[in-house]
Amino acid sequence: MTPAQARAPAGPTRALVGLGANLGDARATLRAALRELGACPGCALLGCSGLWSSAPVDAEGPDFHNAVAELRCDCEPLELLRQLQRIEQRHGRLRPDGVRNAPRTLDLDLLCFGELRLHSPELSLPHPRMHLRAFVLAPLAELYPHWRLPDGEPIAQALRRLECGGQRLRRVGSLDP
């Protein structure tokens, strides 16, 4: 990846961040993380979906709580990723070697950064698995009900596809303080 590929377009960029947690007081952790997202240097919190609950996908453990936040960012996407990882670490996020989808205190995924398409060892945009996760698409559909996935599939159609495939979730409230 060249430095130009990792740079945001000129001017503020809309970033979408998936929030998830299934250990400890997940709701309180997500509320705190949402406040911290709004305080990230070069970022402003524009909005957040409701709070959703779902069984883990391709994993075991307690149900997850999930949401999607929208940020306006003046920083580079890799800098935003580093800020997300620092927030995760402050909330006790562990990344065991060789374990994917482990239960976690906090998971912050950079889903989209404007229209940027990026594939590097550190970051892939748009998020390569978001189209496979109802717990991402349902909160995202609250913010953008007419949005289309990067492959052109309408978000409502993608949600129906995932629900027919067995992914069940329910809205359980909001992240408002």
Buried (B, 14 or more C-beta within 10 A) or exposed (E): EEEEEBEBEEEBBEBBBBBBBBBBEBBEBBBBBBEBBBEBEBBBBBEBBBBBBBBBBEBEEBBBBBBBBBBBBBBBBBBBBBBBBBBBEEBEBEEEEEEEEBBBBBBBBBBBBBEBEBEEEEBEBBBEEBBBBBBBBBBBBBBEEEBEBBEEEBBBEBBEBBBEEEBEBEEBEEBEE
